[in-house]
Amino acid sequence: MCKRKTVLKIVGIGFSAVLLLLIGCYVSVSFNASGRTFDRLEDVPEHEYGLLLGTSPFTAQGARNFYFENRIKTAVELFKTGKIKRIIVSGGDYSRTLGYDEPRAMSDSLVAHGVPFNVIVRDYEGTRTLRSIVKAKETYNLDSVIIISQKYHNERAIAQADKYGLKAIGYNAPHSHIKRNRIKNVLREFPARVKLYLDLWFGEKPSFMYEAKEIAHRHFEDWYYDPSCPVPGYWTFRSNADRGYGVLKVVSSNTPDWNGNMTYYNSRHGYYVQLPKGIGINQRGENMMGGHDNEFYNSDTTLVVSAYAMYYDAVLVDMPNYADSLAVYEKDFLNKMGKHTINKLSRDEWLSEGRINHNTPDNPPADRFIRKWILNKDIEGRECEMSLTIYFNDTLSYRFSELKKIVDIFPNKTISK
C-alpha cells in the first residue's frame, strides 16, 4: 500500500511538472511577444518586408484551409495599404508526398489578389518556422520584418527572431471560424512552445543549400550549383523559384562563379543564349500558358535582354497557318513600340531605332532594339515561337556589333534531355 502511494505520488509530481512546463513555456512566449503583435492595421508600423509563414492550402481531408486563406488576405491587406513593399512566402514543396507546394500556392494566391509577381520572394527552405526566421536574417540579410500568421504562431516566431537578432513584429491573421480547428491548434501550441525552447537552447542552427542572389534591388531568388543540366563547358546554376511551373531557370558561367561570361538556358524549350558582358542574373521571369519569358539587364537598365518562347498550339488554336499568324504578331509588337524606324536585317530579324516604350513598366524606354523572332521546334518536337530581343540605350551603340552577333546565332542550338 505504501509503495502504491509512493508511485502515485511520483506520477502526480511528474504530471504536475509536465503541466507546469507546458503552461510556463506557453505563457513566457506570449509574455515575450507582448506589445509586438497587432490586430489592427492602423497600429502596424511600416516595414520593407513581410514574412508570410506557410501552411497547406487545403486540409488533410481536402477541404479549404481557412488558416491559409486568412494569411493570404492579411498579407494582401498589408501590401495594398503600403505597410510592406515586398513579401517573402516561406514554406516547403510537398507536391510529391502531400500534393501541394506551399510557396507556389502562396505566390499564386497573392498574385490572384492583385499583388505584383515581382515583389514576391519564394523561400522553399522554410519547412519549419525556425528555418524561415534564420533564412530571413542570415541569407536574405534582413534587419527587421513583419511576420504574417495567426497570433499564436507569430508569438512563437518572434521568440525565434529574438534569438537570431532579427527585429520582428507580427500582424495577426484571423483564426479559422471553425471552432474545432481553433481548439486543435491551441492545444498543439503547448508542446510546440516546449520544443521551441529546446531548439533555442540545444538545437543545431539550420543550414541552407541555396545561395540567395539579389536579382534586383532587395529582391532575392534562391540559386544553387547543379551539374546535372549543364551548358557544355559551363558551370550551371539553377533557380528554385519556378520549378513548380515545370520551368528550370538556369544560368551558366564559364568560371565557377558569377563573374564569367554568362549563358541563359531555357530548360522547357531547350535553347540557350550567350548574354552580353555586364548583364546580371535572371531578374524577371513570367510564366504564361505554356510559355516562358525572362529578362536580364545591367545595373542601370540601359541594356535589357528579353528571351521568350511559347508553344504555338497554346495560343493559335484557331490559327493553323503559323507563318501568317507570326506576321500578325510581329506587326502588333512593332505597333506597340512607339515612334521608331525599322530596318529589316533578314527574314526573321530586324533593327528598330527611336524612342521605344519597352514592354514592362519596370524598365525605361530604350533607344533601339535588335530582335529575332522565329518558328522552331522545341526539345519535345512541338511547334514553338521563340524570340530574342536586345533593347539598348544610345550610350551603348558602340556595342552594336557584339549585340547583333548574339541575336544572329539565336537560338544557338538546342540541348537534348
N, C-alpha and C positions, 0 to 999 in steps of 0.2 A: 504493500500500500504506500509505504514511504517512497519507494523507488518510483512508483507511478506518479506520485505528486511531484517528485523532483523532475521527472521527464516532462510532465505537463507545464511545470514552471519554466523549464528551459525553452520549451516550444513557445510558450507565451512571451517570454522575453525576446526570443528570436523574431517572432511575428511582430511584436511591438517595435523592435529595432528596424525591421524592414519597412514597416508602415511609416515610422518616423523618418527614415531615409527618403522614402518616396515623397512624402509631404514636404520635407525640408528642401530637397532638390527642386521640387516644383515651385515652392514659394520663393526661394532665393533667386531663381531665374526670372520670375515675374518682378521681384523687387529690383533686380539689377537693371531691368528694362523700363522701370517706372519713368514716365515722362518722355520716353523716346519712341513710343508707338502712337500713331494718330488714327482717329476715326473720322475726323472732319478734314476735308480737303483744304479749307482755308487756313488750317493750322500748320500745314506741311511746308517747311522751307524748301526753296528751290535747290535742286542738285543737277549735275550734268547727267548722271547715270541712275537708272533704276535697275535693280536686280530682281528679275521675276523668277521665283523658285518653281521648279517643275513638279507636275503631278500628271497622272494619266488623264487623257481627255474623256475617258469613259470608265465606268466601274468594272469590276471583275465579272459582273453579270451582263455587261454590255449596255448598261443604262447610262444616261447623261451623268457626268460628274460635275456637280454644281460648284465644288471647290475649284475645279479648273476654270469653269466659265466665269466665276466671280473674280478670280485673279486676273483673268484677261480684261474684264470690264474695268477693274481697278487700275491696271496699267494703262489702258487707253485713256481713262479719266486724267491720270497724272500727265500723260504726254500732251493731250489736247488742251490742257489748261496751262501748259508751259512749266509745270513743276519739274519735269525731266526732259532732256533733249535726246537721250539715247536709252535703249533698253537691252540689257543682257538677258536672253532667255536661257536658263541653265537647267539641264536635265540629262537624261540618258536616252540612247537609242535602243529600245526593246522590241523593235519591229519583228525580229526573227523569233523571239520567245513569247512575247505577250501581245504582239500585234500593233504596237504604237511606238512612235518616235516623238519624244517629248519636245525637243527644240523645234522640230519641224511643225508639229501641231500648234505650238505656241506662236511661232512666227507667222504661220498661215492664218491663224485666228486674228492676230494683231493686224495683219495686212487687210483682212476682210473687214475690220472695224476702222479702216482708214489710216493706219499707221504706215508711213513710207517704209519700203523694204530696206532702204539703205541706212536706216537708223537702228536696225536690229542686229545685235551681235549674238551669234548662236554658239553656246558653250555646250559641247557634247560630253564633257567630262564632269558635269555636275550630278553625278549619280548619288551623291549624298550632300546634305546641306553644308557640311564642313568643307567639302571639296569646292562647292560653289563660292564660299566665302574666301577660302585661301587663294583660289584662282583669281578672283576679282582683285585681291590685294597684290599678289606676287607675280601673276602672269600678265594681267591687264594693267597693272601699276596704278590702281585707283587709290585715292586717299579717303574718299567718302562715297557713300551710296545710300539710296533709299531701297530697302528690302520690301518686296511686294509679296505678301502671302496672308494667311489668316493670322490673327493676333498671337495665338499660342506658338505658331511656327516662327513668327517674327521675333518673339521674345527669345526663343532658343537660338536663332541665328545671330541676334545681337550679342549674346554671350560669346559665341564663337568669334564674331568680328572683334570684340574687345581683346580676345586672346592674341589675335594676329595683327593688331594695330590698325584695323580698318574702322574708320568713324562711320557708324551706321545708325540709321533710324528706320522705323518700319511704318508703312502705311497699310492699315488693316483691311483686307478684303472681307466681305461678309462671309459668314459660315453658310453651310448648306441649310436650307429651310426644313430639311427632313430631320426630325428630332433624333432618331436612332443613329444617324450619321454623326450628329454633333456629339452625342454621348460616347460613341465608339472612339472618336478622335480625341476627346478629352481624356478618356481612360488610358488610351495608348500613350498619351503625352507624359504620364507619370514615369514609366520605365524609360521613355526616350530621354528624359532630363537626367536620369541617373547615368545613362550611357553617355550623355553629353559630357558630364563631369569626368567620367572615366577616360573618355577620348582626350579631353583637355589636359588631364593630369598624366596619363600614362600612354596615350595613343601615339602612333607614329604620325609624323607630318605627311600629308598627302603629297604624292609626286604625280607629275603630268607628262604624257607622252608628246603632246602637241606644242609647237612653238607659236606663240601669238605674234602675228605680223600686223603692224599698224598700216593697213592698206589705204586708208585715208585718214585725215586728222581725227584722232581719238576714236577711230573705228577699227575694231580688231577682227581678224579671222585666224582660225587655228590651222596651221600648216605643219606637215611632217615629211621627213625624208622617206621615200618609198621607191625602191629599185625595181618593183615588180612590173611597172608600166613605163619604162623609160623612153625618152627620145634617144636614139642611138648616139653614144658618145657623150651623153649629158647626165648630170645628176638630176634626179627628178624629185620635186617637192609637190605634195598633194594637199589640196584644201579639203577639210572635212565638212565644209558648210553645206554643200549641195548634194551630198551623196543620197539623201532621201528622194531626190528627183531623178536618180539614175544618171546623174552627171558627175564626173570627176574633174574638178578644175585642177589642172596640172601645169606647173611652170617649171622649166628645167634651166639649168645653168651649166656652162662648160667648165665651171670651177665648183668645188664642193661648198659653195655658199651662194649668197645672192648677188655677188659683185661681178659675175662673169657676163658673157653675152647671153641674154635671156631668150627662151623659146617658150611659147604657149602651145600646149597640146590639148585639143578638144577630144575627149575620150568617146563622146557619143557619136560624133561624125567622122573622127579619125584623122583630121588634118592637123598640122602644126605650123606655126608661124614664127619666124625669127623676128624678135622685137627690136626696134631701133635702140641705139645706145641712149641711156638716160631715162628709160621707161621704168616705172615701178612695178610692183607686184600687182596681180589682178585687183582692180579697185572698184569694179562694179560688175555684178552678174545678175541677169534677169532671165527667169525661166518662163517659157510660154509654149503651150500647145505643141510639144514635141520639138521645140526649137531651143536654141541657146545663144545668148548674146553676151559677150564680155567686152569690157573696155579696159584699156591700160593707158596711163598718161603720166607725164612727168610732173614735177612738183608744182609748177606754176600753170599747168594745163595749157601750155602753148602747143603741145603735141599730144594728140589723142589717137590711139589705135583701137578700132572697133572691129571685132571678129564676130561673125553672125552665121548661123546655119539653121535651116528649118526643113523638115520633111515636107515634100510637096503635097502628098496626099492628105496632110493635116489641114491645109489651107485652100487647096484647089479641088475640092470635091466636085464642084460643078464646072471646073475649067480644065478639061483634059488636054487642051493644046498648050503644053508647057511653054514653048517658045514665045507664043503670043502673050501668054499670061505674064511672063517675065518682063516683056517690053512694057506692059501696063504698070507693073511695079516700079520699073526704072523711071518711067515718066512721072509717076506720083512722087517718088523720092526726090527727083530733081526739082519738081514744082514747089516742094516744101523748103528748098534750100535758100530762098530769098533771092536777092539781086546777085547774079553771077553770070559768067560766061562758061560755056562748055567746050572743051576740046577733046573730041573722041580720039583716044590713043590707039585703040584696037577694037575688035568686035565686041569685047566684053569689058573694056577698060577705058576710063576717061579721067580727065583732069578738069576740075571746076575751080574758077578763080573769082574773087569778090567776097564781100562780107556774107558769110554763110551762117545761118542760125542752126547751130548744132542741135541734134535731136534729143538732148536731155537738158533740163534746166540747171543742172549742177555744173555744167561746163560753159564757158563763154563762147561767143561766136568765133569761128575760125576765118582766116582769110582765104584759104583754099583747101581742097582735099583731092586726093587721088583715090580712086575707087575701082575695085574689080568685083563684079557680081556674075556668077556663073551657075550653070546647072551641072551637077556632078553626082556620082553615086557615092553614098556613104559606105562605112565599113561593113554594113549588112546588105549592101546592094540596093538600097532604096533610093528612089529619085529624090534629090535634095537640092535646095538652092543654098548657095554659100556666098558670102561676101566678105571682103576685107576693105575697110576704109581707113585711110590715114588723114586726119584733119591736122592742119598745122598753121601756125601764125607766120606772117610775112618775115618776122625776125629769124625764122628758121629756113627761109627759102634756099639758102646755100646748101642745105641738106637734101635738096630735091632728088638728085640722082640716087642717093643712098635709099631714100624712102621709096622711090619708084621701083628700085630693084626688088625690094621686099614685096611690093604689090605684084610685080611681074611674075614672080615664081609662086604666087599663091594659087591653089593650095600646093605647098611644097611637094608633099606626097602623103599618102595615107599610110597608116601603120596597122597591120593586121592584128587581130586579137591574139 
